[in-house]
Amino acid sequence: MILHIIVVFYAQDTLMDTGRDDKSMGHLLTLIQLEWTSPSAELIMTHILEQVRRKGSFSYFPYFGDFIIEVDFLEEFMSMANHEAKTVILDLFGGGSNGIGLVIPKLIC
């Protein structure tokens, strides 16, 4: 119950401001994994994915590989990177030679 309250307040603060940084959205993704499959967590996830699509990029390095473990979340990000109408830049694991980490254009599987 306490986790749900924390998630709700953090989500309101993070998602109400469309200019919020990726790190806050990434931390919110980490929290909602703990109550995944609840309607509120699914709604928050949908909203985050919409913001990432609209922005065209998402950076959660170096945390993504350690904190995001829910298979549904991983599938959503890979699907977004590979099947969207436009390229989505994901800086999730770092190490990219161009300084922005992992860039997955829509045509690369």
Z-matrix of the N, CA and C atoms (Angstrom, degrees):
N
C 1 1.443
C 2 1.522 1 111.35
N 3 1.323 2 116.78 1 -43.05
C 4 1.458 3 119.80 2 179.71
C 5 1.516 4 110.54 3 -65.31
N 6 1.338 5 117.35 4 -39.65
C 7 1.457 6 120.76 5 177.29
C 8 1.527 7 110.75 6 -58.95
N 9 1.311 8 116.74 7 -42.70
C 10 1.464 9 121.17 8 179.75
C 11 1.530 10 110.90 9 -60.48
N 12 1.298 11 117.43 10 -41.94
C 13 1.468 12 121.82 11 179.18
C 14 1.531 13 110.10 12 -64.22
N 15 1.319 14 116.78 13 -44.26
C 16 1.465 15 120.71 14 178.56
C 17 1.516 16 110.44 15 -60.94
N 18 1.327 17 117.21 16 -46.21
C 19 1.462 18 121.76 17 -179.69
C 20 1.521 19 110.72 18 -61.19
N 21 1.307 20 117.69 19 -44.77
C 22 1.465 21 121.01 20 -178.49
C 23 1.527 22 111.23 21 -61.66
N 24 1.323 23 117.54 22 -47.21
C 25 1.458 24 120.22 23 -179.90
C 26 1.528 25 111.86 24 -66.95
N 27 1.316 26 116.69 25 -40.91
C 28 1.465 27 120.30 26 179.33
C 29 1.524 28 110.14 27 -66.33
N 30 1.325 29 116.65 28 -39.43
C 31 1.470 30 121.01 29 178.98
C 32 1.520 31 110.43 30 -63.80
N 33 1.310 32 117.51 31 -43.50
C 34 1.461 33 120.34 32 179.77
C 35 1.520 34 110.28 33 -61.01
N 36 1.312 35 116.95 34 -44.22
C 37 1.456 36 120.87 35 -179.63
C 38 1.528 37 111.55 36 -67.15
N 39 1.321 38 117.07 37 -41.16
C 40 1.458 39 122.00 38 -175.35
C 41 1.521 40 112.10 39 -76.60
N 42 1.304 41 117.94 40 -44.73
C 43 1.455 42 121.24 41 -171.09
C 44 1.518 43 114.20 42 -87.57
N 45 1.313 44 117.75 43 -18.70
C 46 1.458 45 119.53 44 179.61
C 47 1.525 46 111.08 45 -72.05
N 48 1.314 47 117.41 46 -27.90
C 49 1.456 48 122.23 47 179.17
C 50 1.523 49 108.09 48 -98.39
N 51 1.337 50 117.57 49 106.04
C 52 1.462 51 120.76 50 -175.99
C 53 1.522 52 112.31 51 -67.44
N 54 1.306 53 117.89 52 -15.67
C 55 1.454 54 120.72 53 178.08
C 56 1.522 55 112.81 54 -91.12
N 57 1.321 56 116.69 55 8.10
C 58 1.462 57 121.40 56 -176.80
C 59 1.529 58 109.85 57 -60.26
N 60 1.305 59 116.04 58 146.44
C 61 1.457 60 119.64 59 -176.90
C 62 1.524 61 112.10 60 -73.80
N 63 1.325 62 114.66 61 159.86
C 64 1.461 63 121.72 62 -178.10
C 65 1.520 64 112.30 63 -63.84
N 66 1.317 65 116.75 64 -32.46
C 67 1.470 66 119.82 65 -178.19
C 68 1.525 67 110.69 66 -61.81
N 69 1.320 68 117.54 67 -41.16
C 70 1.466 69 120.43 68 177.89
C 71 1.520 70 110.95 69 -64.16
N 72 1.341 71 116.32 70 -42.65
C 73 1.472 72 118.92 71 178.10
C 74 1.530 73 110.68 72 -65.44
N 75 1.321 74 117.30 73 -36.90
C 76 1.463 75 120.76 74 177.51
C 77 1.519 76 112.18 75 -64.63
N 78 1.324 77 116.14 76 -41.46
C 79 1.466 78 119.63 77 177.12
C 80 1.531 79 110.50 78 -64.41
N 81 1.312 80 116.26 79 -37.26
C 82 1.463 81 119.96 80 176.72
C 83 1.525 82 110.94 81 -65.00
N 84 1.326 83 117.53 82 -40.67
C 85 1.477 84 120.61 83 174.66
C 86 1.523 85 110.62 84 -57.70
N 87 1.329 86 115.78 85 -42.60
C 88 1.461 87 120.29 86 179.23
C 89 1.530 88 110.82 87 -59.99
N 90 1.314 89 117.02 88 -44.17
C 91 1.467 90 120.61 89 -179.16
C 92 1.532 91 112.68 90 -67.24
N 93 1.326 92 117.90 91 -43.30
C 94 1.467 93 118.45 92 -174.51
C 95 1.526 94 112.90 93 -71.40
N 96 1.335 95 117.13 94 -14.27
C 97 1.464 96 118.81 95 174.25
C 98 1.527 97 111.13 96 -59.93
N 99 1.328 98 116.15 97 -31.28
C 100 1.454 99 120.74 98 -176.81
C 101 1.523 100 113.12 99 -69.99
N 102 1.314 101 116.83 100 -20.83
C 103 1.463 102 118.44 101 175.63
C 104 1.529 103 110.93 102 -128.74
N 105 1.342 104 113.83 103 35.38
C 106 1.458 105 119.95 104 179.16
C 107 1.528 106 110.09 105 -59.42
N 108 1.250 107 117.24 106 149.68
C 109 1.468 108 130.08 107 -174.76
C 110 1.521 109 112.81 108 83.66
N 111 1.333 110 118.23 109 -6.55
C 112 1.460 111 118.06 110 172.70
C 113 1.534 112 107.24 111 -78.28
N 114 1.317 113 117.52 112 149.25
C 115 1.472 114 119.65 113 -179.24
C 116 1.535 115 113.28 114 -57.53
N 117 1.319 116 117.23 115 -37.39
C 118 1.468 117 118.73 116 -178.92
C 119 1.534 118 111.39 117 -68.10
N 120 1.329 119 117.46 118 -39.06
C 121 1.470 120 120.70 119 178.46
C 122 1.525 121 110.62 120 -65.80
N 123 1.323 122 117.08 121 -40.41
C 124 1.462 123 120.11 122 179.12
C 125 1.525 124 111.21 123 -65.64
N 126 1.314 125 117.05 124 -38.26
C 127 1.464 126 121.38 125 177.92
C 128 1.527 127 110.83 126 -65.15
N 129 1.311 128 117.01 127 -42.81
C 130 1.464 129 121.42 128 178.37
C 131 1.529 130 110.12 129 -63.72
N 132 1.329 131 117.00 130 -44.18
C 133 1.467 132 121.06 131 178.98
C 134 1.526 133 110.48 132 -60.18
N 135 1.314 134 117.35 133 -44.35
C 136 1.459 135 121.43 134 178.91
C 137 1.521 136 110.61 135 -59.83
N 138 1.315 137 116.94 136 -43.22
C 139 1.461 138 121.45 137 -179.59
C 140 1.535 139 110.97 138 -65.06
N 141 1.311 140 117.54 139 -41.94
C 142 1.469 141 121.09 140 178.68
C 143 1.523 142 110.08 141 -62.84
N 144 1.324 143 117.22 142 -45.82
C 145 1.464 144 120.58 143 -179.74
C 146 1.526 145 111.24 144 -62.55
N 147 1.312 146 117.49 145 -37.64
C 148 1.468 147 120.59 146 176.75
C 149 1.525 148 110.76 147 -63.21
N 150 1.328 149 116.84 148 -41.82
C 151 1.468 150 119.91 149 178.63
C 152 1.526 151 111.28 150 -64.30
N 153 1.335 152 117.22 151 -40.61
C 154 1.467 153 121.11 152 179.07
C 155 1.530 154 109.67 153 -64.18
N 156 1.319 155 117.24 154 -44.67
C 157 1.466 156 120.65 155 178.93
C 158 1.529 157 111.29 156 -61.37
N 159 1.308 158 115.88 157 -43.79
C 160 1.459 159 120.83 158 -179.50
C 161 1.527 160 110.83 159 -63.37
N 162 1.314 161 116.01 160 -42.64
C 163 1.470 162 121.46 161 -178.45
C 164 1.527 163 111.63 162 -74.41
N 165 1.339 164 116.87 163 -34.00
C 166 1.466 165 121.20 164 -179.75
C 167 1.510 166 114.50 165 86.80
N 168 1.329 167 116.35 166 6.84
C 169 1.466 168 119.62 167 178.73
C 170 1.525 169 109.88 168 -159.14
N 171 1.338 170 114.22 169 161.54
C 172 1.461 171 120.56 170 176.30
C 173 1.518 172 107.60 171 -156.36
N 174 1.325 173 116.29 172 130.39
C 175 1.454 174 121.56 173 179.79
C 176 1.525 175 109.03 174 -124.64
N 177 1.318 176 115.49 175 120.53
C 178 1.469 177 120.46 176 175.60
C 179 1.527 178 109.33 177 -140.79
N 180 1.325 179 115.83 178 36.69
C 181 1.452 180 122.42 179 175.97
C 182 1.520 181 107.83 180 -89.54
N 183 1.294 182 120.70 181 136.78
C 184 1.458 183 130.53 182 10.50
C 185 1.525 184 114.11 183 -97.62
N 186 1.324 185 117.97 184 13.48
C 187 1.461 186 120.89 185 -170.81
C 188 1.527 187 114.58 186 -83.76
N 189 1.329 188 117.82 187 -30.33
C 190 1.458 189 121.43 188 -170.48
C 191 1.534 190 112.39 189 -53.37
N 192 1.310 191 117.33 190 -50.34
C 193 1.462 192 121.18 191 -176.98
C 194 1.521 193 114.23 192 -62.99
N 195 1.315 194 116.73 193 -28.18
C 196 1.466 195 120.95 194 -179.05
C 197 1.526 196 113.19 195 -92.16
N 198 1.338 197 117.05 196 -33.12
C 199 1.460 198 120.43 197 -171.05
C 200 1.515 199 115.25 198 -101.43
N 201 1.317 200 118.51 199 -31.60
C 202 1.464 201 121.01 200 -176.80
C 203 1.522 202 108.48 201 -93.07
N 204 1.332 203 115.61 202 107.65
C 205 1.465 204 120.73 203 -174.91
C 206 1.528 205 112.74 204 -123.37
N 207 1.315 206 117.69 205 -11.56
C 208 1.463 207 121.50 206 -178.97
C 209 1.535 208 109.11 207 -69.37
N 210 1.318 209 116.29 208 122.91
C 211 1.460 210 122.28 209 -175.74
C 212 1.530 211 111.61 210 -57.25
N 213 1.311 212 117.50 211 -40.47
C 214 1.466 213 120.08 212 179.60
C 215 1.526 214 111.31 213 -60.81
N 216 1.303 215 117.72 214 -37.27
C 217 1.465 216 121.69 215 179.41
C 218 1.527 217 109.98 216 -67.28
N 219 1.328 218 115.62 217 -46.56
C 220 1.460 219 120.31 218 179.99
C 221 1.527 220 110.84 219 -60.81
N 222 1.334 221 116.68 220 -42.48
C 223 1.462 222 120.72 221 178.35
C 224 1.522 223 111.68 222 -62.99
N 225 1.322 224 117.37 223 -39.91
C 226 1.461 225 121.00 224 179.53
C 227 1.525 226 111.50 225 -62.46
N 228 1.327 227 116.93 226 -43.50
C 229 1.462 228 119.50 227 -179.47
C 230 1.529 229 111.33 228 -68.58
N 231 1.316 230 117.40 229 -39.27
C 232 1.467 231 119.19 230 177.74
C 233 1.521 232 110.85 231 -67.78
N 234 1.302 233 116.93 232 -39.79
C 235 1.461 234 120.81 233 177.31
C 236 1.527 235 110.47 234 -63.17
N 237 1.307 236 116.07 235 -43.29
C 238 1.455 237 120.68 236 179.15
C 239 1.528 238 110.59 237 -60.44
N 240 1.321 239 115.95 238 -43.17
C 241 1.457 240 120.65 239 -177.10
C 242 1.525 241 112.23 240 -69.97
N 243 1.311 242 117.15 241 -31.62
C 244 1.466 243 120.34 242 -173.47
C 245 1.512 244 115.25 243 -99.64
N 246 1.331 245 118.79 244 -18.80
C 247 1.458 246 119.46 245 -170.49
C 248 1.515 247 115.18 246 -126.28
N 249 1.293 248 118.13 247 5.33
C 250 1.460 249 120.21 248 179.20
C 251 1.520 250 110.01 249 -77.47
N 252 1.319 251 116.29 250 158.89
C 253 1.459 252 121.70 251 179.38
C 254 1.528 253 111.62 252 -67.89
N 255 1.330 254 117.19 253 -24.79
C 256 1.456 255 120.04 254 177.93
C 257 1.528 256 109.02 255 -126.21
N 258 1.306 257 115.70 256 163.80
C 259 1.456 258 121.24 257 179.38
C 260 1.530 259 110.18 258 -69.58
N 261 1.328 260 114.93 259 135.09
C 262 1.456 261 121.31 260 175.11
C 263 1.522 262 106.86 261 -114.05
N 264 1.314 263 116.39 262 124.73
C 265 1.462 264 121.50 263 -179.16
C 266 1.525 265 108.20 264 -91.31
N 267 1.324 266 115.33 265 119.89
C 268 1.462 267 120.87 266 -179.94
C 269 1.524 268 109.55 267 -115.81
N 270 1.300 269 117.09 268 116.12
C 271 1.462 270 122.46 269 174.74
C 272 1.528 271 105.96 270 -101.10
N 273 1.335 272 114.54 271 86.85
C 274 1.459 273 119.92 272 -172.74
C 275 1.518 274 113.11 273 -112.99
N 276 1.333 275 117.55 274 -32.07
C 277 1.450 276 120.63 275 -174.38
C 278 1.518 277 113.32 276 -123.97
N 279 1.323 278 118.22 277 -4.90
C 280 1.456 279 121.70 278 178.95
C 281 1.514 280 112.49 279 68.67
N 282 1.305 281 115.37 280 -173.69
C 283 1.456 282 120.82 281 176.12
C 284 1.511 283 114.81 282 85.43
N 285 1.314 284 118.16 283 2.62
C 286 1.456 285 120.11 284 179.46
C 287 1.512 286 111.14 285 -72.07
N 288 1.327 287 116.95 286 140.18
C 289 1.456 288 120.68 287 -177.63
C 290 1.524 289 112.22 288 -70.37
N 291 1.323 290 117.49 289 -19.32
C 292 1.454 291 120.35 290 -178.50
C 293 1.532 292 112.19 291 -93.29
N 294 1.313 293 117.65 292 5.79
C 295 1.450 294 121.24 293 174.84
C 296 1.519 295 115.23 294 86.81
N 297 1.324 296 117.94 295 -3.42
C 298 1.463 297 118.17 296 -179.28
C 299 1.519 298 112.12 297 -109.82
N 300 1.313 299 117.14 298 8.73
C 301 1.458 300 118.97 299 175.92
C 302 1.508 301 112.73 300 85.04
N 303 1.299 302 116.67 301 -141.53
C 304 1.448 303 122.86 302 -176.68
C 305 1.521 304 109.24 303 -83.57
N 306 1.326 305 115.78 304 115.72
C 307 1.467 306 120.07 305 177.12
C 308 1.509 307 106.71 306 -111.33
N 309 1.316 308 115.85 307 122.57
C 310 1.460 309 120.21 308 -177.94
C 311 1.517 310 108.57 309 -116.88
N 312 1.330 311 117.97 310 96.94
C 313 1.465 312 118.87 311 175.97
C 314 1.522 313 109.90 312 -66.77
N 315 1.316 314 116.78 313 160.07
C 316 1.454 315 120.64 314 -173.50
C 317 1.519 316 113.56 315 -63.11
N 318 1.342 317 119.29 316 -21.96
C 319 1.456 318 120.89 317 -175.61
C 320 1.516 319 114.13 318 -89.63
N 321 1.318 320 118.32 319 -10.66
C 322 1.464 321 121.42 320 -178.92
C 323 1.516 322 109.85 321 -91.88
N 324 1.322 323 116.55 322 131.54
C 325 1.464 324 120.87 323 179.17
C 326 1.506 325 110.97 324 -95.80
